[in-house]
């Protein structure tokens, strides 16, 4: 029985090393959320994701314990009107950076479970291709630190 336990432990260790390696190939920087007025039902999240591997990495979804729903969105101009559309999968090619920034791609952070304050760090977990997970810490920035750019998108 001990041999079987050792084999299972070794398999689990090998599987976790593979997941950590692939998730470690996606580097997240400048993750932030602009502070919103009290009682706001939606917020936005911004960040840069750089693929430092030699294979494409797909970002399939995101979630956070602090929000009822987190989704990947893009702002587009259609018939002269700014609109938001969900992003299906974000595929980041090797060596490339995918940017979520005000006025473009962003995370929609819906239904906060509690008030979100400037200076707070909020964890968002991304699901990557192959079932891998990657967590990022987002800093909530006041309007002056965020360059005065709050979540100004309209549905």
C-alpha positions as CSV (number, residue, x, y, z in Angstrom):
1,X,0.0,0.0,0.0
2,X,2.9,2.4,0.7
3,X,4.2,2.0,-2.8
4,X,0.8,2.9,-4.3
5,X,0.6,6.0,-2.0
6,X,4.1,7.1,-3.2
7,X,3.2,6.6,-6.8
8,X,0.0,8.7,-6.4
9,X,1.9,11.4,-4.5
10,X,4.5,11.5,-7.2
11,X,1.8,11.8,-9.9
12,X,0.1,14.6,-8.0
13,X,3.4,16.4,-7.6
14,X,4.2,16.1,-11.3
15,X,0.7,17.4,-12.2
16,X,1.0,20.4,-9.9
17,X,4.5,21.3,-11.3
18,X,3.1,21.3,-14.8
19,X,0.2,23.6,-13.8
20,X,2.5,25.9,-11.9
21,X,4.9,26.1,-14.9
22,X,2.2,27.0,-17.4
23,X,0.5,29.5,-15.1
24,X,3.9,30.9,-14.3
25,X,4.4,31.7,-18.0
26,X,1.6,34.3,-17.9
27,X,3.0,37.4,-16.1
28,X,0.4,39.9,-14.8
29,X,1.4,43.5,-14.1
30,X,-0.3,46.8,-13.2
31,X,-3.5,45.1,-12.0
32,X,-5.8,47.8,-10.7
33,X,-9.5,48.8,-10.1
34,X,-10.6,52.4,-10.1
35,X,-12.5,53.3,-6.9
36,X,-16.2,53.6,-7.5
37,X,-18.9,55.6,-5.6
38,X,-20.4,53.8,-2.6
39,X,-23.1,51.4,-3.6
40,X,-21.9,51.0,-7.2
41,X,-23.1,47.7,-8.6
42,X,-20.3,47.5,-11.2
43,X,-16.7,48.3,-11.5
44,X,-13.9,47.6,-13.9
45,X,-10.5,46.0,-13.6
46,X,-7.4,46.7,-15.7
47,X,-4.1,44.8,-16.1
48,X,-1.4,43.7,-18.5
49,X,-0.9,39.9,-19.2
50,X,2.4,38.9,-20.9
51,X,2.9,35.4,-22.2
52,X,6.5,34.6,-21.5
53,X,6.2,31.0,-22.8
54,X,6.7,29.6,-26.3
55,X,3.1,28.5,-26.6
56,X,-0.2,30.4,-26.9
57,X,-2.1,30.8,-23.6
58,X,-5.9,31.2,-23.5
59,X,-7.6,33.1,-20.7
60,X,-11.0,31.5,-20.5
61,X,-12.7,33.3,-17.5
62,X,-12.2,35.1,-14.3
63,X,-13.8,35.1,-10.8
64,X,-13.4,36.8,-7.5
65,X,-14.9,36.1,-4.0
66,X,-15.5,39.8,-3.8
67,X,-17.9,40.0,-6.8
68,X,-21.0,38.1,-7.8
69,X,-19.8,38.0,-11.4
70,X,-16.5,38.7,-13.2
71,X,-16.3,38.7,-17.0
72,X,-13.9,39.7,-19.7
73,X,-15.2,42.6,-21.9
74,X,-14.2,44.9,-24.6
75,X,-15.4,48.4,-25.5
76,X,-16.1,49.0,-29.2
77,X,-17.6,51.8,-31.3
78,X,-20.5,50.5,-33.4
79,X,-22.6,52.8,-35.5
80,X,-21.1,55.8,-33.7
81,X,-22.1,54.4,-30.3
82,X,-19.7,53.1,-27.7
83,X,-20.8,49.6,-26.6
84,X,-19.4,46.7,-24.6
85,X,-19.2,43.2,-25.8
86,X,-18.1,40.1,-23.8
87,X,-14.8,38.6,-24.9
88,X,-15.0,34.8,-25.4
89,X,-11.4,33.6,-25.0
90,X,-8.4,35.8,-24.8
91,X,-5.6,34.0,-26.6
92,X,-2.2,35.5,-25.9
93,X,0.5,34.5,-28.4
94,X,4.1,33.8,-27.2
95,X,6.0,36.9,-26.2
96,X,3.0,39.1,-26.6
97,X,1.2,41.3,-24.0
98,X,-2.6,41.6,-23.8
99,X,-3.7,44.8,-22.2
100,X,-6.9,45.5,-20.3
101,X,-7.1,49.4,-20.1
102,X,-9.7,52.1,-19.8
103,X,-11.7,52.5,-23.0
104,X,-10.7,49.1,-24.3
105,X,-10.6,45.6,-23.0
106,X,-11.5,45.3,-19.3
107,X,-12.8,43.1,-16.6
108,X,-16.4,43.7,-15.6
109,X,-16.7,43.3,-11.8
110,X,-20.4,43.0,-11.0
111,X,-22.3,42.9,-7.7
112,X,-19.6,43.6,-5.1
113,X,-20.3,41.5,-2.0
114,X,-19.0,44.4,0.2
115,X,-17.8,47.9,-0.1
116,X,-14.5,48.3,-2.0
117,X,-12.1,51.0,-0.7
118,X,-9.1,52.7,-2.1
119,X,-5.8,51.0,-1.2
120,X,-7.5,47.6,-0.8
121,X,-6.1,44.6,-2.6
122,X,-8.6,42.3,-4.3
123,X,-7.8,38.8,-5.6
124,X,-9.1,37.8,-9.0
125,X,-8.5,34.2,-10.2
126,X,-8.2,33.5,-14.0
127,X,-8.9,30.2,-15.6
128,X,-6.4,29.4,-18.3
129,X,-6.4,26.8,-21.0
130,X,-5.8,23.3,-19.7
131,X,-7.7,23.9,-16.5
132,X,-4.9,26.0,-15.0
133,X,-5.6,28.8,-12.5
134,X,-3.7,32.0,-12.0
135,X,-4.4,34.5,-9.2
136,X,-3.7,38.2,-9.4
137,X,-3.9,40.9,-6.7
138,X,-5.6,44.1,-7.9
139,X,-5.0,47.4,-6.1
140,X,-8.1,49.7,-5.7
141,X,-7.0,53.2,-6.7
142,X,-8.6,56.5,-5.9
143,X,-9.5,58.7,-8.8
144,X,-6.4,60.8,-8.3
145,X,-4.1,57.7,-8.4
146,X,-6.0,56.3,-11.3
147,X,-5.6,59.4,-13.4
148,X,-9.2,60.4,-12.8
149,X,-10.3,57.5,-15.0
150,X,-13.2,55.6,-13.3
151,X,-15.5,53.1,-14.9
152,X,-17.2,55.3,-17.5
153,X,-18.6,52.6,-19.8
154,X,-22.3,52.4,-20.6
155,X,-24.3,49.3,-21.3
